[in-house]
Amino acid sequence: MITTTIIGTGNIARHLYRVFSQSDEITVSQVAGRNSAALKYFGETATLLENGTALVKSDIYFLAISDDHIFEVSELVNDSKGVVVHTSGSVPMQVLSNHTNYGVFYPLQTFSKQRSINFKEVPICIEANTEKNRSLLSQLAMSVSDQHYYIDSEQRKSIHLAAVFANNFTNHLYHIAHSICAEQQVPFSILSPLILETAAKVSEAAPYEMQTGPAKRGDLKTQERHLSLLEGQLEKDIYTLLSNAITKTHQNNQP
Ligand SMILES: NC(=O)c1ccc[n+]([C@@H]2O[C@H](COP(=O)([O-])OP(=O)(O)OC[C@H]3O[C@@H](n4cnc5c(N)ncnc54)[C@H](OP(=O)(O)O)[C@@H]3O)[C@@H](O)[C@H]2O)c1
């Protein structure tokens, strides 16, 4: 049995708590956070973090904390045996090097409190300062997910950058599309089959090969009509920048 302490009460803390609690191989000994309202979700394991709060000794301490505060919160863990890990895509593992045993457990997915996720399908990127710690993190990853990878901090930084393009930026484009539909009193769900097919296609073939649309075809008049429909300068700039990028990428004819 692997014992765990989760520090933080946000999106990742909730998802880790739920999936670890469902596993026969993992125990959540404690969830510690500074927000007493958010702690209610974690039942009996919840502990309010105050000055001098002692953490329960565990095999692994998860810092499910916003990126910029990982280091300061990690100082609360005073255990030379347990492995202290953060869950961030972009923070180097070395931020935890004040500890004897440390690493990273980065679940590559977008997590929100209100949505449940099938953790078995979430790729887990792990890194650790020793072979022994890496093997413990592998064991834990295997008990909750079907895929895990050894990814060092340098690779993880780039994967996180790729994820920002693939998820955060596309989501913002969905937001613009949502507003355009709303202006015409058309439900955003009319675009759902298109969105799902776009995602399905790039799971099977290179995105370069799957590009369609007026910028790829060189239909300048259509692009001008689109630009005249957009009222906000920001949306016009985004449209122009992305259209130019598509045109240039496909003119050069290189993936
Ligand atoms: N959400 C995702 O999709 C996702 C995916 C993969 C990895 N991650 C990584 O997972 C980590 C957590 O992300 P999240 O989405 O769970 O963030 P979140 O929902 O914003 O939660 C952040 C948590 O950190 C706590 N916190 C921040 N500063 C603190 C401090 N000084 N002392 C004590 N607690 C502090 C917050 O407490 P308060 O509520 O009291 O502010 C909150 O519980 C980040 O490193 C993120 O990069 C997130």
The ligand as an ORCA input file, in Angstrom:
! r2SCAN-3c Opt
* xyz 0 1
  N      -5.876     22.103    -13.746
  C      -5.216     21.471    -14.683
  O      -5.767     21.209    -15.745
  C      -3.807     20.999    -14.433
  C      -3.324     19.951    -15.234
  C      -2.048     19.450    -14.990
  C      -1.257     20.004    -13.993
  N      -1.750     21.059    -13.247
  C      -0.860     21.605    -12.203
  O      -1.364     21.246    -10.923
  C      -1.086     22.289     -9.969
  C      -2.377     22.734     -9.330
  O      -3.253     23.211    -10.339
  P      -4.817     23.383    -10.060
  O      -5.479     23.494    -11.374
  O      -5.260     22.363     -9.092
  O      -4.810     24.819     -9.375
  P      -5.942     25.475     -8.439
  O      -7.252     24.813     -8.655
  O      -5.823     26.938     -8.643
  O      -5.446     25.112     -6.975
  C      -4.250     25.647     -6.465
  C      -4.151     25.295     -5.019
  O      -2.941     25.854     -4.501
  C      -3.237     26.443     -3.224
  N      -2.226     27.437     -2.878
  C      -1.692     28.404     -3.643
  N      -0.781     29.117     -2.935
  C      -0.739     28.574     -1.700
  C      -0.010     28.864     -0.522
  N       0.890     29.853     -0.494
  N      -0.237     28.099      0.584
  C      -1.129     27.094      0.564
  N      -1.873     26.774     -0.539
  C      -1.675     27.502     -1.649
  C      -4.610     27.054     -3.457
  O      -5.193     27.379     -2.227
  P      -6.353     28.525     -2.150
  O      -7.576     27.906     -2.781
  O      -6.479     28.781     -0.718
  O      -5.831     29.692     -2.968
  C      -5.299     25.871     -4.154
  O      -5.706     24.894     -3.238
  C      -0.365     23.397    -10.747
  O       1.017     23.200    -10.595
  C      -0.774     23.133    -12.186
  O       0.206     23.574    -13.114
  C      -3.001     21.558    -13.436
*
